Each structure stands twice: as structure tokens, then as C-alpha cells.
């Protein structure tokens, strides 16, 4: 059991550090950063839709003994984030300007959805190492490849929402550390954790679908230049393609 704990914790620490990939942008000037935001948001749209429809939803229905409940959890995820955005918009309008700054609610919603997703990643990694070291390493590689493009997109969403680059990096890293919490839960509870993803997976999928479809896609439509619109579509396709590429990895 000791090797499983050691390998699992080392793996989730590495995965958590992937959230710091946005640090490469700290040396980029503000003008270039703003020019790249629409690409990063487009990548996030593709990664969120791709992750939801290629990974989270199929896994949810495959594991679920009652698909109707899985569908209801997905809808619940959509409605939860709808209500969350309503609350954040209300707060955004009623708090003094110096308290809310110019942070768009989608930034906070993205942090919550990303935190849930990182928690699930940690659960999956921890549970995989309880099966074997080989299975755990394979899962870690898949999660890490998945996290890199997603974290780039998440960082772009936070910048787009109005966070400063250092604050966006710090908050993204805090969300990333939830994978460590998830791994500890999986390692400590063993077989008891199996029922947890049956609820969290579809809830997270619903959250990703809501954020990508209702908040990010409308933002992309604000770009009217044909050339930049083509770049957006390519970035969206790249995000989906990266999620699709993960299905080719051996399970």
C-alpha cells in the first residue's frame, strides 16, 4: 500500500503543477496577451465541449446503473451553474465597484467547474494506483496530457474575465491542488469512493457544457473579423482534437 500512496501523491503533485503553465505568459506584454486571449478562450471552448462529450458523459453513462439519474445529474449541473451565475451577476451589480472590480462571473464559475474536475482527476488517479502501479501511471499520463491544454484555456478564461495574470495563475494553481485532495480521498476510502464519481462526473459535464455554451461561445461571436474567426474555429477544433486524441491512449 505504501508504494501506491507514494506514486499517487507524486503523480497528483505533478498534475497540480500543470496548472502553473500559464506562468509562461507572465513575460508577455499586455497587448500581445490580449491578442492571444481569444485563441485561449476558443481552445477552452473546444476542450470543455470535448471533455464533456468525449470523456465525462460516456464515462458517466458507462458506470451508471440508472442512465435516467445520470441525465438528471447533467441537467442539475447545468441548472446549478445557471443559478450560480444568476447569484454572481446579482452580486456583481449590487456590490460597490471597488469590491467587485471588473471580474465577470464566468471567471468564478470556471474556477468552480475546474476545481470539481481537478478533484475528480485526483480521485481517478488515486483509485487507479490502488489497482496497480502500471494502471496508475497510465491514468496519470492521460490526465496530465488532458490538463495541459485545459489549464491553458482556463488561464485564458480567467484573464478574459478580468483577473490579473498573477492572480489568475494563483487561483488556477489553487484549483489544481484539489487533485491532491481527490487522491487522498480515494486512497483513504478505497472502494467507498466508487459511488462519488457517479454524481460528480455528470455534474461537472453539465457545468462545462453550460460555461462553454452560454458564456464563452457568445464572447467568441463578438469577434467579427473573418480571419480571426477562422483562427477561433481552428482553436476550437484543436481543443476538441486534443480531447479526442486521449481516447487513442491505451486504457
CORVENWO-V138729 format. One record per backbone hydrogen bond with DSSP energy under -1.0 kcal/mol. NH is the residue of the N-H (numbers start at 1). CO is the residue of the C=O. E is the energy in kcal/mol with one decimal. If there is no record, write none. Layout:
BEGIN
NH_CO_E / NH_CO_E
END
This chain:
BEGIN
5_1_-2.2 / 6_2_-2.5 / 7_3_-3.0 / 8_4_-2.5 / 9_5_-2.6 / 10_6_-2.2 / 11_7_-2.3 / 12_8_-2.4 / 13_9_-1.8 / 14_10_-1.8 / 15_11_-2.4 / 16_12_-2.5 / 17_13_-2.0 / 19_16_-1.6 / 20_17_-1.9 / 21_18_-1.6 / 23_20_-2.4 / 24_21_-1.6 / 25_22_-1.8 / 26_23_-1.3 / 28_25_-1.7 / 33_29_-2.3 / 34_30_-2.6 / 35_31_-1.7 / 36_32_-1.3 / 37_33_-1.1 / 40_36_-2.0 / 41_37_-3.0 / 42_38_-1.6 / 43_39_-2.4 / 44_40_-2.1 / 45_41_-2.2 / 46_42_-2.2 / 47_43_-2.6 / 48_44_-2.9 / 49_45_-2.6 / 50_46_-2.7 / 51_47_-2.9 / 52_48_-2.4 / 53_49_-2.8 / 54_50_-2.5 / 55_51_-1.4 / 56_51_-3.0 / 57_52_-2.9 / 59_55_-2.2 / 60_56_-2.3 / 61_57_-2.6 / 62_58_-2.1 / 63_59_-2.0 / 64_60_-1.6 / 70_66_-1.4 / 71_67_-2.4 / 72_68_-2.2 / 73_69_-2.3 / 74_70_-2.0 / 75_71_-2.4 / 76_72_-2.5 / 77_73_-2.3 / 78_74_-2.0 / 79_75_-2.8 / 80_76_-2.9 / 81_77_-1.9 / 82_78_-1.8 / 83_79_-2.7 / 84_80_-2.3 / 85_81_-2.2 / 86_82_-2.1 / 87_83_-2.3 / 88_84_-2.5 / 89_85_-2.9 / 90_86_-2.2 / 91_87_-2.6 / 92_88_-2.6 / 93_89_-1.8 / 94_90_-1.6 / 95_91_-2.0 / 99_96_-1.7 / 100_96_-1.7 / 101_97_-2.1 / 103_100_-1.8 / 104_161_-3.1 / 107_104_-2.0 / 109_105_-2.3 / 110_106_-2.4 / 111_107_-1.7 / 112_108_-2.0 / 113_109_-2.6 / 114_110_-2.8 / 115_111_-2.3 / 116_112_-2.3 / 117_113_-2.2 / 118_114_-2.6 / 119_115_-2.2 / 120_116_-2.1 / 121_117_-2.4 / 122_118_-2.2 / 123_119_-2.0 / 124_120_-2.8 / 125_121_-2.5 / 126_122_-2.7 / 127_123_-2.6 / 128_124_-2.1 / 129_125_-1.9 / 130_126_-1.1 / 132_128_-2.0 / 136_132_-2.1 / 137_133_-2.5 / 138_134_-2.1 / 139_135_-2.3 / 140_136_-2.3 / 141_137_-2.3 / 142_138_-2.0 / 143_139_-2.7 / 144_140_-2.7 / 145_141_-2.4 / 146_142_-1.6 / 147_143_-2.5 / 148_144_-1.9 / 150_146_-1.3 / 151_147_-3.5 / 152_148_-1.7 / 153_149_-2.0 / 154_150_-3.0 / 155_151_-2.5 / 156_152_-1.9 / 157_153_-2.2 / 158_154_-2.3 / 159_155_-2.1 / 160_156_-2.6 / 161_157_-2.0 / 162_159_-1.1 / 163_158_-2.2 / 168_164_-2.9 / 169_165_-2.3 / 170_166_-2.3 / 171_167_-2.9 / 172_168_-2.4 / 173_169_-1.9 / 174_170_-2.2 / 175_171_-2.2 / 176_172_-1.8 / 177_173_-1.7 / 178_175_-1.2 / 179_176_-1.7 / 180_177_-1.1 / 181_177_-1.2 / 182_178_-2.5 / 183_179_-2.2 / 184_180_-2.2 / 185_181_-2.2 / 186_182_-2.4 / 187_183_-2.8 / 188_184_-2.2 / 189_185_-2.4 / 190_186_-2.1 / 192_189_-1.9 / 193_190_-1.5 / 194_191_-1.3 / 196_193_-1.1 / 199_196_-1.5 / 200_196_-2.2 / 201_197_-2.3 / 203_199_-1.6 / 204_200_-2.8 / 205_201_-2.3 / 206_202_-2.6 / 207_203_-2.1 / 208_204_-2.6 / 209_205_-2.5 / 210_206_-2.3 / 211_207_-2.6 / 212_208_-2.7 / 213_209_-2.4 / 214_210_-2.8 / 215_211_-1.5 / 216_211_-2.1 / 217_212_-2.1 / 220_216_-1.9 / 221_217_-1.5 / 222_219_-1.2 / 223_220_-1.5 / 229_225_-2.4 / 230_226_-2.1 / 231_227_-1.8 / 232_228_-2.3 / 233_229_-2.3 / 234_230_-2.2 / 235_231_-2.5 / 236_232_-2.7 / 237_233_-2.5 / 238_234_-2.3 / 239_235_-2.3 / 240_236_-2.4 / 241_237_-2.8 / 242_238_-2.4 / 243_239_-1.5 / 244_240_-2.4 / 245_241_-2.5 / 246_242_-1.1 / 247_244_-1.3 / 248_245_-1.5 / 249_246_-1.2
END
